[in-house]
Amino acid sequence: MTGTIASEHTSDLGSINPRFDWKRIAYLLLASRGLDDTEETRLLPEKKVVYQFSARGHDLAQIILGSLIDERHDAVGAYYRSRPLLLTLGLSLEDAFAGPLRKSGGFSDGRDIGVVCNLPSRDGPIVLPMSGDVGSQYTPTVGWAQAITYHRDVLGDRSWDRAMAVVLGGEASAATNGFWSALTIATTLKLPILFYIEDNRFGISVPSELQTPGGNIASNLASFRNLYIREGDGSNPAESAALFEELTGHVRAGKGPALLRLDVPRLCGHSGQDTQAYKSEDCIADEKARDPLPKLYRYLVPSLLSEIEWNELEVEVARDVAAALDGALNRPEPDPSKVTRYRFAEPGDLQLVGGLAPSGHEFPKGSETPVPEAQRTNMLTAIRRTLEHELRTNHRMLVFGEDIGPKGGVHAATMGLQDAFGDKRVFDTSLSEEGIIGRAVGMAIAGLMPVAEIQFRKYADPATEQLNNCGTMRWRTANRFAAPIVVRMPGGFAKVGDPWHSVSGEVMWAHAIGWQMVFPSNAEDAVGLLRSALRSDNPTIFFEHRHLLDGPWARRPYPGDDYIIPMGRARVTQAGDALTVVTWGAMVERCELAAKRTGEFIEIVDLRTISPWDSEAVLESVRRTRRCLIVHEDGITAGFGAEVAAVVAQEAFFNLDAPIRRLAIPDVPVPHNFGLMDAVVPGVESIARLMTEVLEA
């Protein structure tokens, strides 16, 4: 390589910038190339690596940027072509090989794609857990940026004063929901975040002009308020260094967010399998001419390094890369017996980063024994009082969502909380569920307890990527990271139904890996379950049924500020020996009323939590009554009742005197018309009728 570069000495790259350790930058660039070359020429053809994303062309600018990410509370949101940045921040060469090789250890212990990385640290910069979906890095990173301001301005922790968040993305990612949501959050709140767009002119094969008008996102954002924008040549070491130094200085000085677009060549296919047939010969030749490695050589030799020193550096890198490869290849395969670990927090085995637990935070002592007040309160007030108490006792807790500030929420569950705790702790967000959940994830990783509200269950759909990534984070990173958040989510039928506000869909959260899902049927349970969620080391969906928020039946005495219900514990609301009815949410009331109509001693089991669920309580009841009916509001096909029925059939089949029956909504949305709604949502009459059928079977 040196022979082809040596004759290209020029002085057009500028003088040496003394701010940077250029010998280290050269080492890391050569090491990154060594990793890529080894994978492309050996490991990919040998099928030892199946996902290969070279960073050639992107590498120099990333390494220069990484040299400026050096504060204790800095965090980076990156993507699959960001390995040079991770090397700069401390990723070992052996771990860099081990991930793509699917070996044990490293950033996922063989669980996740090897180019989807993370880098935890308790005393230095971190790289947030990456995801395989494009653009999902933006909103968690902006959440970290907001957490910086919270730690600094609300908690008064001066160690966060100069911290910043940095998020990287290719030009195609600037078309995603996550990018625009994060940009809105960052600019409206003037957050300390740098957006770095690596523009290689292609999104796989699609040219930039089809990703954004004119093919230049920086030009299109020129009129964006509160955003400092620069652009330049990412293959020029002096220019890249000057621009990164300028923009990181801008962000660290508290002047608000910045965006840097650098033009970089992609000296490879999108992935190892990409032949680049869509590129012309002239295009490929132009990219090779913009290779940053020869430019770095000309920049440093002979101004800083002699040719002999450069050659010695190449030899050192080759030796280190070869040793790292040997070390990675000799690592054992991941242990299959441990593959189901870390779906949820495990006692005595804390994650390295994320949530309150790693900091040693201690909550006030809770009690499973209620201390009821004299008068009953509705579920809405019970939720509000619980949020208020936890906000008062946990200064790392924040509550946010659309309309939850001065308005107090569309259901009034947060009424008065902003007045009591200020708009830094209880605040409105822009209308983006992706932004609400992604922001919460970043805040949780930064050691806060975010409580995000999604106005209605159906509105969570745009945030599906963030919700899924949050739930699987602990498992994907082999317990290195976790993001315990609480998502309050109203839904279900109310005085009137419709397909957009009346969805329950709780089975989704039973199937969502890593999520707890609670579904209280009354005010007392709402208090205990919400407090349990707010103090949990796992992410939790807290479902607030609209019919129950002010429903008379759901009213109960407030059980006290210490009351807590452990996850996965059902409650028998009505004892009996003739039939077990398993239900939850708004169906509990209807099942109790239906049972009275039959005149039989029917046992009603309120699950209260869907994930985890109390199968033992259900089985114990069914083995006594020898009959089972499951009633729920979600759709009948593959609803959670099917899971309950399957477990009962498997574990208590020989205890049954009648077939297991289910009653739920047919496979249609909840209709708006009163008569149509009553025709599909299980009612007292239809439940009582099916109870009688099961009893007589």
RADA-V81376 format. One record per residue. N is the residue number from 1. SS is DSSP state (A for helix, B for strand, O for the rest). PHI is phi in radians with two decimals (999 if undefined). Layout:
N,SS,PHI  N,SS,PHI
//
This chain:
1,O,999  2,A,-1.07  3,A,-1.06  4,A,-1.41  5,A,-1.71  6,A,-1.00  7,A,-1.47  8,A,-1.80  9,O,-1.09  10,O,-2.44  11,O,-1.99  12,O,-1.51  13,O,-1.76  14,O,1.60  15,O,-1.44  16,O,-1.16  17,O,-1.47  18,O,-1.26  19,O,-1.18  20,O,-2.00  21,O,-1.55  22,A,-1.22  23,A,-1.17  24,A,-1.15  25,A,-1.07  26,A,-1.11  27,A,-1.01  28,A,-1.17  29,A,-1.15  30,A,-1.11  31,A,-1.14  32,A,-1.08  33,A,-1.10  34,A,-1.09  35,A,-1.07  36,A,-1.09  37,A,-1.07  38,A,-1.09  39,A,-1.16  40,A,-1.22  41,A,-1.65  42,A,-2.20  43,A,-1.26  44,O,-1.23  45,O,-1.04  46,O,-1.40  47,O,1.08  48,O,-1.42  49,O,-2.10  50,O,-1.94  51,O,-1.98  52,O,-2.28  53,O,-2.20  54,O,-1.23  55,O,-1.85  56,O,-1.03  57,O,1.80  58,O,-1.48  59,A,-1.20  60,A,-1.05  61,A,-1.09  62,A,-1.09  63,A,-1.17  64,A,-1.08  65,A,-1.05  66,A,-1.03  67,O,-1.16  68,O,-1.76  69,O,-1.68  70,O,-2.42  71,O,-1.53  72,O,-1.01  73,O,-1.88  74,O,-1.27  75,B,-2.51  76,B,-2.17  77,B,-1.84  78,O,-2.23  79,O,-2.55  80,O,-1.17  81,O,-1.87  82,O,-1.92  83,A,-1.08  84,A,-1.02  85,A,-1.10  86,A,-1.12  87,A,-1.03  88,A,-1.15  89,A,-1.57  90,O,2.17  91,O,-1.12  92,O,-1.31  93,A,-1.08  94,A,-1.17  95,A,-1.13  96,A,-1.10  97,A,-1.34  98,A,-1.11  99,A,-1.04  100,A,-1.07  101,O,-1.37  102,O,1.15  103,B,-1.53  104,O,-1.23  105,O,1.37  106,O,1.18  107,O,-1.46  108,O,-2.54  109,O,1.02  110,O,1.43  111,O,-1.53  112,O,-2.10  113,O,-0.95  114,O,-1.14  115,O,-1.63  116,O,-1.70  117,O,-1.89  118,O,-2.77  119,B,-2.63  120,O,-1.46  121,O,-2.87  122,O,-1.71  123,O,-2.29  124,O,-2.84  125,O,-1.02  126,B,-2.19  127,B,-1.93  128,O,-1.10  129,O,-1.00  130,O,-1.35  131,O,-2.30  132,O,-1.40  133,O,-1.61  134,O,-1.29  135,O,1.54  136,O,-1.37  137,A,-1.36  138,A,-1.26  139,A,-1.26  140,A,-1.07  141,A,-1.19  142,A,-1.20  143,A,-1.12  144,A,-1.07  145,A,-1.06  146,A,-1.20  147,A,-1.11  148,A,-0.99  149,A,-1.16  150,A,-1.23  151,A,-1.03  152,A,-1.31  153,A,-1.62  154,A,-1.68  155,O,-1.50  156,O,1.24  157,O,-1.56  158,A,-1.22  159,A,-1.20  160,A,-1.68  161,O,-0.98  162,O,-1.83  163,O,-1.18  164,O,-2.53  165,B,-1.88  166,B,-2.29  167,B,-2.22  168,B,-1.88  169,B,-2.86  170,B,-1.30  171,A,-1.09  172,A,-1.19  173,A,-1.20  174,A,-1.28  175,A,-1.68  176,O,-1.51  177,A,-1.01  178,A,-1.07  179,A,-1.07  180,A,-1.21  181,A,-1.13  182,A,-1.13  183,A,-1.09  184,A,-1.10  185,A,-1.08  186,A,-1.10  187,A,-1.42  188,A,-1.22  189,A,-1.76  190,O,0.94  191,O,-1.50  192,O,-1.42  193,B,-2.48  194,B,-1.92  195,B,-1.61  196,B,-2.00  197,B,-1.74  198,B,-1.61  199,B,-1.64  200,O,-1.74  201,O,1.36  202,B,-2.47  203,B,-1.84  204,O,1.01  205,O,-1.97  206,B,-1.47  207,B,-1.20  208,A,-0.99  209,A,-1.09  210,A,-1.66  211,O,-1.67  212,O,-2.60  213,A,-0.96  214,A,1.42  215,A,1.28  216,O,-2.49  217,A,-1.15  218,A,-1.15  219,A,-1.11  220,A,-1.21  221,O,-1.69  222,O,-1.01  223,O,-1.69  224,O,-1.18  225,O,-1.28  226,O,1.08  227,O,-2.34  228,B,-1.56  229,B,-2.11  230,B,-2.43  231,B,-2.63  232,B,-3.08  233,B,-1.74  234,O,-1.36  235,O,-1.69  236,O,-1.67  237,A,-1.08  238,A,-1.17  239,A,-1.16  240,A,-1.06  241,A,-1.07  242,A,-1.13  243,A,-1.19  244,A,-1.12  245,A,-1.10  246,A,-1.14  247,A,-1.34  248,A,-1.15  249,A,-1.10  250,A,-1.05  251,A,-1.18  252,A,-1.16  253,O,-1.38  254,O,1.38  255,O,-1.59  256,O,1.82  257,O,-1.27  258,B,-2.38  259,B,-2.32  260,B,-2.12  261,B,-1.89  262,B,-2.01  263,B,-1.45  264,O,-2.27  265,O,-1.48  266,O,-1.78  267,O,-1.49  268,O,-2.99  269,O,-1.29  270,O,-0.97  271,O,-2.41  272,O,-1.08  273,O,-1.58  274,O,-1.48  275,O,-1.45  276,O,1.05  277,O,-1.10  278,O,-1.39  279,O,-1.67  280,O,-1.35  281,A,-1.08  282,A,-1.12  283,A,-1.11  284,A,-1.14  285,A,-1.13  286,A,-1.10  287,A,-1.12  288,A,-1.08  289,A,-1.18  290,O,-1.77  291,O,-1.00  292,A,-1.27  293,A,-1.16  294,A,-1.05  295,A,-1.18  296,A,-1.16  297,A,-1.02  298,A,-1.16  299,A,-1.23  300,A,-1.74  301,B,-1.92  302,O,-1.77  303,O,-1.04  304,O,-2.06  305,B,-2.13  306,O,-1.38  307,A,-1.10  308,A,-1.13  309,A,-1.11  310,A,-1.11  311,A,-1.07  312,A,-1.12  313,A,-1.12  314,A,-1.06  315,A,-1.12  316,A,-1.06  317,A,-1.12  318,A,-1.03  319,A,-1.12  320,A,-1.19  321,A,-1.13  322,A,-1.10  323,A,-1.13  324,A,-1.13  325,A,-1.12  326,A,-1.04  327,A,-1.08  328,A,-1.20  329,A,-1.12  330,O,-1.52  331,O,-1.19  332,O,-1.23  333,B,-1.20  334,O,-1.02  335,O,-1.36  336,A,-1.06  337,A,-1.20  338,A,-1.87  339,O,-1.19  340,O,-1.61  341,O,-1.27  342,O,1.25  343,O,-1.20  344,O,-2.29  345,O,-1.04  346,B,-2.05  347,O,-0.95  348,O,1.39  349,B,-2.35  350,O,-1.31  351,O,-1.11  352,O,-1.28  353,B,-2.40  354,O,2.01  355,O,1.37  356,O,-1.54  357,A,-1.05  358,A,-1.06  359,A,-1.44  360,O,1.40  361,O,-1.02  362,O,-2.06  363,O,-1.54  364,O,-1.02  365,O,-1.15  366,O,-1.74  367,B,-2.42  368,O,-1.47  369,O,-1.77  370,O,-1.22  371,O,-2.07  372,O,-1.25  373,O,-1.35  374,O,-1.22  375,O,-1.79  376,B,-1.43  377,B,-2.30  378,O,-1.43  379,A,-1.10  380,A,-1.01  381,A,-1.16  382,A,-1.10  383,A,-1.13  384,A,-1.07  385,A,-1.14  386,A,-1.17  387,A,-1.02  388,A,-1.09  389,A,-1.13  390,A,-1.21  391,A,-1.08  392,A,-1.21  393,A,-1.71  394,O,-2.24  395,O,-1.31  396,O,-1.65  397,B,-1.63  398,B,-2.26  399,B,-2.18  400,B,-2.73  401,B,2.79  402,O,-1.32  403,O,1.20  404,O,-1.64  405,O,-1.43  406,O,-0.99  407,O,-1.22  408,O,1.46  409,O,1.59  410,O,-1.16  411,O,-1.91  412,O,1.26  413,O,-1.27  414,O,-1.96  415,O,-0.98  416,O,1.46  417,A,-1.24  418,A,-1.17  419,A,-1.07  420,A,-1.38  421,A,-2.12  422,O,1.53  423,O,-1.47  424,O,-1.51  425,O,-1.90  426,B,-2.31  427,B,-2.60  428,B,-1.42  429,O,-2.12  430,O,-1.22  431,O,-1.43  432,O,-2.69  433,A,-1.14  434,A,-0.98  435,A,-1.22  436,A,-1.12  437,A,-1.33  438,A,-1.05  439,A,-1.05  440,A,-1.06  441,A,-1.07  442,A,-1.09  443,A,-1.13  444,A,-1.14  445,A,-1.07  446,O,-1.43  447,O,1.57  448,O,-1.90  449,B,-2.01  450,B,-1.42  451,B,-2.08  452,B,-1.74  453,B,-1.87  454,B,-1.81  455,O,-1.00  456,O,-2.52  457,A,-0.87  458,A,-1.10  459,A,-1.28  460,A,-1.31  461,A,-0.99  462,A,-1.13  463,A,-1.74  464,A,-1.00  465,A,-1.03  466,A,-1.14  467,A,-1.13  468,A,-1.12  469,A,-1.15  470,A,-1.11  471,A,-1.13  472,A,-1.55  473,A,-1.00  474,A,-1.07  475,A,-1.18  476,A,-1.10  477,O,-1.75  478,O,0.93  479,O,1.30  480,O,-1.35  481,B,-2.25  482,O,-2.63  483,O,-2.33  484,O,-1.23  485,O,-2.26  486,B,-2.07  487,B,-1.98  488,B,-1.46  489,B,-2.49  490,B,-1.26  491,B,3.09  492,O,1.49  493,O,-1.14  494,O,-2.42  495,O,-1.08  496,O,-2.55  497,O,-1.91  498,O,-3.09  499,O,-1.26  500,O,-1.93  501,O,-1.89  502,O,-1.87  503,O,-1.22  504,O,-1.85  505,O,1.02  506,O,-1.14  507,A,-1.09  508,A,-1.01  509,A,-1.46  510,A,-1.22  511,A,-1.51  512,O,-1.32  513,O,-1.13  514,O,1.54  515,O,-1.73  516,B,-1.50  517,B,-2.40  518,B,-2.02  519,O,-2.54  520,O,-1.22  521,O,-1.88  522,O,-2.72  523,A,-1.12  524,A,-1.11  525,A,-1.14  526,A,-1.05  527,A,-1.10  528,A,-1.14  529,A,-1.32  530,A,-1.14  531,A,-1.11  532,A,-1.08  533,A,-1.14  534,A,-1.20  535,O,-1.95  536,O,-1.53  537,O,-1.70  538,O,-2.15  539,O,-1.23  540,B,-2.39  541,B,-1.60  542,B,-1.87  543,B,-1.58  544,B,-1.92  545,B,-1.27  546,A,-1.09  547,A,-1.16  548,A,-1.61  549,A,-0.99  550,O,-2.20  551,O,-1.21  552,O,-1.00  553,O,-1.10  554,O,-1.35  555,O,-1.24  556,B,-2.54  557,B,-1.09  558,O,-1.07  559,O,-1.51  560,O,1.82  561,O,-1.37  562,O,-1.82  563,B,-1.20  564,O,-2.55  565,O,-2.00  566,O,-1.08  567,O,-1.13  568,O,1.39  569,O,-2.09  570,O,-1.34  571,B,-2.31  572,B,-1.45  573,B,-1.48  574,B,-2.66  575,O,-1.45  576,O,-3.03  577,O,-2.28  578,O,-1.66  579,B,-2.88  580,B,-1.73  581,B,-1.93  582,B,-1.79  583,B,-2.74  584,O,-2.92  585,O,1.10  586,O,-1.20  587,A,-1.33  588,A,-1.09  589,A,-1.01  590,A,-1.16  591,A,-1.18  592,A,-1.12  593,A,-1.15  594,A,-1.16  595,A,-1.08  596,A,-1.10  597,A,-1.17  598,A,-1.32  599,O,1.31  600,O,-1.76  601,O,-1.52  602,B,-1.83  603,B,-1.61  604,B,-2.02  605,B,-1.89  606,B,-1.60  607,O,-1.09  608,O,1.20  609,B,-2.18  610,B,-1.58  611,B,-2.45  612,O,-1.34  613,O,-2.07  614,O,-1.57  615,A,-1.15  616,A,-1.14  617,A,-1.10  618,A,-1.15  619,A,-1.13  620,A,-1.05  621,A,-1.18  622,A,-1.11  623,A,-1.14  624,A,-1.48  625,A,-1.48  626,O,1.20  627,O,-2.51  628,B,-2.52  629,B,-2.20  630,B,-2.04  631,B,-2.19  632,B,-2.63  633,B,-1.68  634,B,-1.16  635,B,-1.05  636,O,-1.22  637,O,-1.29  638,O,1.07  639,O,-1.16  640,A,-1.15  641,A,-1.03  642,A,-1.14  643,A,-1.16  644,A,-1.05  645,A,-1.08  646,A,-1.12  647,A,-1.18  648,A,-1.09  649,A,-1.11  650,A,-1.28  651,A,-1.69  652,A,-2.37  653,A,-1.01  654,A,-1.38  655,A,-1.63  656,O,-1.55  657,O,-1.82  658,O,-2.69  659,O,-1.10  660,O,-1.20  661,B,-2.14  662,B,-2.25  663,B,-2.35  664,B,-2.74  665,B,-1.26  666,O,-1.01  667,O,-1.35  668,O,-2.45  669,O,-1.14  670,O,-1.27  671,O,-1.33  672,O,-1.50  673,O,-1.12  674,A,-1.00  675,A,-1.11  676,A,-1.17  677,A,-1.08  678,A,-1.13  679,A,-1.30  680,A,-1.90  681,O,-1.39  682,O,-0.93  683,O,-1.98  684,A,-1.01  685,A,-1.13  686,A,-1.18  687,A,-1.18  688,A,-1.08  689,A,-1.10  690,A,-1.26  691,A,-1.01  692,A,-1.11  693,A,-1.06  694,A,-1.17  695,A,-1.13  696,A,-1.61  697,O,-1.22
//
